[in-house]
Amino acid sequence: MNVIQKQVNDFMEYLGTSDSKVFIQKVRDELQDYHKTVHKLEFLQRVSYIMKIRFDEHTTHCLEKASGEECDMDDFYEASLFFLQNEIDEVDKSIEKTEFTCEEKLRADEAINQILKNTN
């Protein structure tokens, strides 16, 4: 686990909010600690990844949703993930052409994995 991943884990551990606007503002505040665009992107992607996991866990155990009621936490996760994706899109646009985009990294990783698979 690298430094950014550890910082995201710490950030998420002490988040203490279920208000999506407060959450996104905290994310934006945290981004100010990073100078490189790729580090900001990595931070946002890791936060989004953890939020998706938490949303899935919540959905599995949500008693309100199971009884057909509206769940405030669903709203929190959906809004937070929506605005996180907006932040990711904005940061991704500002990456210099010499840096890889997320999609390019994924394609390169897939190609490398395929090559390794074919050599075995």
C-alpha positions in Angstrom: 0.0 0.0 0.0 1.5 3.3 -1.0 1.4 6.7 0.9 -1.7 8.0 -0.9 -3.7 4.8 -0.2 -2.7 5.0 3.5 -3.8 8.6 3.6 -7.1 7.8 2.0 -7.7 5.0 4.5 -7.0 7.4 7.3 -9.2 10.1 5.7 -12.1 7.6 5.3 -11.7 6.2 8.8 -12.2 9.6 10.5 -14.8 11.0 8.0 -17.6 11.4 10.4 -20.4 12.7 8.1 -23.4 11.4 6.3 -24.0 14.7 4.4 -22.8 14.4 0.8 -22.1 18.2 0.6 -19.9 18.1 3.7 -18.2 14.9 2.4 -17.3 16.4 -1.0 -16.0 19.6 0.6 -13.8 17.5 2.9 -12.5 15.7 -0.2 -11.8 18.9 -2.0 -10.0 20.3 1.1 -7.9 17.1 1.3 -7.0 17.4 -2.4 -5.2 20.7 -1.6 -2.5 18.6 0.1 -1.5 17.1 -3.3 0.5 19.1 -5.8 0.7 16.6 -8.7 -2.5 16.0 -10.7 -1.8 12.2 -10.8 -1.7 12.1 -7.0 -5.0 13.9 -6.8 -6.5 11.5 -9.3 -5.2 8.5 -7.3 -6.6 10.0 -4.1 -10.1 10.5 -5.7 -10.1 7.0 -7.3 -9.2 5.4 -4.0 -11.9 7.3 -2.1 -14.4 6.3 -4.8 -13.4 2.7 -4.6 -13.9 2.7 -0.8 -17.2 4.5 -1.1 -18.4 1.9 -3.6 -17.5 -0.9 -1.2 -19.2 0.8 1.7 -22.3 1.4 -0.4 -22.4 -2.3 -1.4 -22.0 -3.3 2.2 -24.7 -0.9 3.3 -27.1 -2.1 0.7 -26.7 -5.6 1.8 -27.5 -4.9 5.4 -29.9 -1.9 5.1 -33.1 -2.6 7.1 -34.9 0.5 5.8 -34.4 -0.5 2.2 -35.4 -4.1 3.0 -38.7 -2.9 4.4 -39.3 -0.6 1.4 -38.6 2.6 3.2 -36.4 5.4 1.8 -32.9 5.3 3.1 -30.9 8.5 3.8 -27.6 6.6 3.5 -28.5 5.5 0.0 -28.9 9.1 -0.9 -25.6 10.0 0.8 -23.7 7.3 -1.1 -25.3 8.0 -4.5 -24.8 11.8 -4.3 -21.2 11.3 -3.0 -20.3 8.9 -5.7 -21.8 11.2 -8.3 -19.8 14.2 -7.2 -16.7 12.1 -6.7 -17.0 11.1 -10.4 -17.3 14.7 -11.4 -14.1 15.5 -9.5 -12.4 12.6 -11.1 -13.5 13.8 -14.5 -12.2 17.3 -13.9 -8.8 16.2 -12.6 -8.5 13.7 -15.4 -9.1 16.5 -18.0 -6.2 18.5 -16.5 -3.6 15.7 -16.8 -0.8 16.6 -19.1 -0.6 14.7 -22.3 2.7 13.1 -21.1 0.8 11.5 -18.2 -1.5 8.5 -18.7 -5.2 8.7 -18.2 -7.0 6.2 -16.1 -8.3 4.4 -19.2 -4.9 4.3 -20.8 -3.4 2.8 -17.6 -6.1 0.2 -17.5 -5.6 -0.7 -21.1 -1.8 -0.9 -20.6 -2.3 -3.1 -17.5 -4.7 -5.4 -19.4 -2.2 -5.7 -22.3 0.7 -6.5 -20.0 -1.4 -9.1 -18.2 -2.4 -10.7 -21.5 1.3 -10.8 -22.6 2.2 -12.5 -19.3 -0.7 -14.9 -19.6 0.4 -15.8 -23.2 4.0 -16.4 -22.2 3.0 -18.9 -19.5 
